[in-house]
Amino acid sequence: MQIKVLGTGCANCKTTFKLIEDMAKEKGVAVELEKVEDLPSIMGYGVMSTPGVVVDGEVVHAGGIPSKASIECWLLGETTTNAGNCCSGGKCC
């Protein structure tokens, strides 16, 4: 699983990266985690509010620190809305 955290290096971007990293370790999920700090690259994803999160090429979050429930859904292979609800029925985990 490839996860990219989009952001120019602000505190929220760093927190998001750390949360994803920690939860992946906790859940035993192998991820390739990458920071994308280049503004043109971030805008290439259509993300105008950071931090943004891209999972396997799909933007799953933009603006603010994602919830732990959202991160867990991503790690389980489900995409979520910015509200943190899994697309498969509105509930996760």
BAFI-3210 file (N, C-alpha, C; in Angstrom, 3 decimals, decimal comma, padded with zeros to 6 digits):
// residues 93
n [1|2|3|4|5|6|7|8|9|10|11|12|13|14|15|16|17|18|19|20|21|22|23|24|25|26|27|28|29|30|31|32|33|34|35|36|37|38|39|40|41|42|43|44|45|46|47|48|49|50|51|52|53|54|55|56|57|58|59|60|61|62|63|64|65|66|67|68|69|70|71|72|73|74|75|76|77|78|79|80|81|82|83|84|85|86|87|88|89|90|91|92|93]
n.u [000,850|000,597|001,037|000,690|001,469|000,397|001,681|003,171|004,932|003,930|002,785|000,418|000,635|002,918|002,011|-000,061|001,388|002,894|000,830|-000,300|001,927|002,404|-000,034|-000,071|002,083|001,125|-001,117|000,074|000,355|001,856|003,204|004,111|005,221|005,157|006,280|005,025|006,067|006,326|004,839|003,684|003,386|001,589|-000,652|-001,133|-002,563|-004,963|-005,464|-006,234|-006,244|-004,242|-003,239|-003,105|-004,109|-003,117|-004,001|-002,793|-002,824|-005,260|-006,948|-007,881|-008,325|-008,400|-007,300|-006,868|-006,193|-006,562|-009,018|-008,446|-010,061|-010,566|-007,996|-007,562|-009,497|-008,442|-006,122|-007,236|-008,022|-010,215|-011,785|-012,403|-014,619|-014,071|-015,318|-014,773|-016,194|-016,552|-016,884|-018,304|-021,117|-021,042|-020,002|-017,240|-014,913]
n.v [-001,167|002,154|005,270|008,715|011,734|014,876|018,075|021,147|020,979|021,798|021,821|020,279|018,614|017,138|015,858|014,321|012,573|011,189|010,004|008,227|006,628|005,512|004,160|002,292|000,676|-000,245|-001,723|-003,582|-003,308|-003,189|-000,383|001,973|004,898|008,282|011,664|014,488|017,472|019,405|022,091|022,389|019,633|018,820|020,361|019,163|016,940|018,042|019,017|021,519|022,259|021,548|019,185|016,751|013,461|010,686|007,574|004,810|006,195|007,547|010,396|010,698|012,346|015,754|018,711|019,514|017,420|013,996|011,742|009,095|006,922|007,211|006,827|004,196|002,927|003,411|001,901|-000,568|-000,856|000,533|003,411|006,764|009,491|013,038|013,545|011,412|009,087|005,778|004,788|002,515|002,088|003,982|003,495|002,444|000,067]
n.w [000,000|-000,885|000,527|000,476|002,042|001,642|001,805|002,887|004,982|007,403|010,870|011,140|008,923|009,533|011,847|010,778|009,096|011,046|012,575|010,699|010,168|012,747|013,239|011,167|011,876|014,335|013,507|011,971|009,233|006,137|004,695|002,197|002,911|002,161|002,081|000,453|-000,470|-002,360|-003,866|-006,562|-007,174|-005,184|-005,869|-008,273|-007,608|-007,149|-004,669|-002,476|000,133|002,859|005,428|002,812|001,851|000,029|-001,103|-002,604|-005,065|-005,018|-003,889|-000,636|001,454|002,476|003,970|007,235|010,131|009,729|011,129|013,510|013,000|010,277|009,227|010,004|008,434|005,861|006,043|006,162|003,636|002,742|001,391|002,504|003,290|003,718|006,074|007,554|007,410|006,367|002,998|002,558|003,590|005,610|008,110|010,052|011,145]
ca.u [000,000|001,367|000,340|001,417|000,940|000,651|001,734|004,439|005,764|003,307|002,609|-000,654|001,156|003,830|001,174|-000,751|002,392|003,226|-000,340|-000,398|003,075|002,185|-001,175|000,322|002,906|000,232|-002,009|000,870|000,111|003,031|002,906|005,178|004,756|005,974|005,882|005,103|006,083|006,443|003,525|003,100|002,983|000,386|-001,748|-001,391|-003,586|-006,198|-005,609|-006,039|-006,093|-003,381|-002,635|-003,872|-003,648|-003,362|-003,794|-002,715|-003,158|-006,567|-007,034|-008,909|-008,487|-007,753|-007,626|-006,952|-005,661|-007,610|-009,324|-007,846|-010,992|-010,325|-006,709|-007,764|-010,222|-007,498|-005,216|-008,017|-008,315|-011,445|-011,599|-013,326|-014,887|-013,394|-016,003|-014,254|-017,077|-016,178|-017,857|-019,084|-022,175|-020,963|-019,394|-015,977|-014,207]
ca.v [000,000|003,389|006,415|009,973|012,853|016,089|019,273|021,876|020,795|022,412|020,927|019,321|017,649|016,271|015,054|013,347|011,581|010,394|009,196|007,129|005,757|004,790|003,238|001,192|-000,219|-000,844|-002,680|-004,555|-003,121|-002,685|000,769|002,810|006,217|009,322|013,067|015,264|018,859|020,268|022,681|021,974|018,226|018,785|020,901|018,175|016,029|018,800|019,314|022,936|022,393|020,489|018,063|015,849|012,074|009,918|006,146|004,083|007,082|008,184|011,369|010,264|013,346|017,055|019,736|019,104|016,117|012,978|010,999|007,760|005,994|007,319|006,191|002,757|002,501|003,391|000,774|-001,780|-000,879|001,257|004,853|007,501|010,877|013,941|013,491|010,267|007,931|004,890|004,813|001,279|002,080|005,095|003,123|001,732|-000,503]
ca.w [000,000|-000,973|001,098|000,392|002,813|000,885|002,634|002,781|006,169|008,585|012,025|010,853|007,955|010,280|012,736|009,930|008,702|012,233|012,914|009,737|010,416|014,006|013,128|010,287|012,704|015,333|012,850|011,242|007,802|005,424|003,853|001,668|003,325|001,536|002,213|-000,776|000,000|-003,524|-004,109|-007,848|-007,080|-004,351|-006,679|-009,314|-007,088|-006,964|-003,246|-002,212|001,582|003,377|004,741|001,974|001,917|-001,187|-000,883|-003,870|-006,165|-004,835|-002,805|000,311|002,498|002,271|004,955|008,632|010,534|009,625|012,357|013,612|012,341|008,836|008,942|010,135|007,235|004,742|006,240|005,887|002,213|002,439|001,286|003,352|002,972|004,650|007,363|008,290|007,286|005,273|001,901|002,556|004,589|006,542|009,385|009,902|012,289]
c.u [000,899|000,507|001,249|000,701|001,372|000,632|003,119|005,297|005,201|003,129|001,529|-000,199|002,076|003,051|000,460|000,191|002,674|002,062|-000,457|000,720|002,848|001,058|-000,845|001,162|002,030|-000,636|-001,250|000,657|001,362|002,603|004,200|004,691|005,719|005,395|006,031|004,964|006,165|005,047|002,936|002,644|001,697|-000,813|-002,101|-002,418|-004,926|-006,460|-005,275|-005,876|-005,263|-003,606|-003,635|-003,290|-004,076|-003,032|-003,880|-003,239|-004,473|-006,525|-008,195|-009,177|-007,781|-008,230|-007,794|-006,383|-006,781|-007,818|-008,621|-008,739|-010,794|-009,046|-006,848|-008,499|-009,285|-006,590|-005,911|-008,423|-009,612|-011,127|-012,681|-013,576|-014,118|-014,055|-015,556|-015,138|-016,638|-017,285|-018,728|-020,084|-022,062|-020,332|-018,125|-015,584|-015,082]
c.v [001,234|004,544|007,631|011,011|014,119|017,289|019,872|021,802|021,427|021,360|019,883|018,240|016,648|015,342|013,967|012,226|010,638|009,485|007,988|006,123|004,889|003,774|002,060|000,177|-000,974|-001,943|-003,750|-004,500|-002,525|-001,549|001,407|004,234|007,280|010,700|013,727|016,727|019,873|020,779|022,314|020,506|018,081|019,256|019,962|017,141|016,732|019,169|020,786|023,224|021,227|020,319|017,312|014,458|011,362|008,463|005,437|004,920|007,821|009,157|010,965|011,299|014,628|018,017|019,191|017,722|015,089|012,264|009,650|006,729|006,023|006,602|004,678|002,203|002,399|002,182|-000,565|-001,866|-000,209|002,739|005,534|008,879|011,743|013,945|012,290|009,043|007,079|004,885|003,574|001,277|003,151|004,759|002,351|001,128|-000,783]
c.w [000,000|-000,452|001,001|001,240|002,086|001,809|002,624|004,031|007,426|009,695|011,761|009,880|008,653|011,204|011,951|009,525|009,869|012,635|011,993|009,968|011,660|013,889|012,220|011,061|013,701|014,726|012,071|009,735|007,167|004,509|003,374|001,886|002,820|001,841|000,853|-000,361|-001,137|-003,925|-005,470|-007,848|-006,276|-005,172|-007,832|-008,900|-006,912|-005,521|-003,015|-000,719|002,082|004,876|003,876|002,112|000,640|-000,876|-002,223|-005,036|-006,053|-003,655|-001,906|001,395|002,095|003,341|006,356|008,869|010,442|010,957|012,338|012,929|010,829|008,457|009,011|008,919|006,044|004,840|005,998|004,421|001,823|002,322|002,105|002,791|003,950|006,020|008,179|008,226|006,120|004,232|001,893|003,702|005,641|007,884|009,125|011,234|013,486]
res [m|q|i|k|v|l|g|t|g|c|a|n|c|k|t|t|f|k|l|i|e|d|m|a|k|e|k|g|v|a|v|e|l|e|k|v|e|d|l|p|s|i|m|g|y|g|v|m|s|t|p|g|v|v|v|d|g|e|v|v|h|a|g|g|i|p|s|k|a|s|i|e|c|w|l|l|g|e|t|t|t|n|a|g|n|c|c|s|g|g|k|c|c]
***
